[in-house]
């Protein structure tokens, strides 16, 4: 979902590399998108972890996860 945002094709930029498709990205900014995606995942994980660790929501309150809260380890 992140990769196509802000990408211009080589044809749009007027700089087509010989042997490549005109629709190939001119400068996809992969490292920037990787950093943004990683940061977003880190924030979302942190929120979920904090909610579960502080017992604001436990597994017994989530209908499709009720088995996880009552599971005993042997």
Secondary structure, DSSP 8 states (H G I E B T S, - for coil): --TTTT--BHHHHT---TTS-TTSBS---HHHHHHHHHHHHHHHHHHHHHHHHTTSS-GGGSGGGHHHHT----
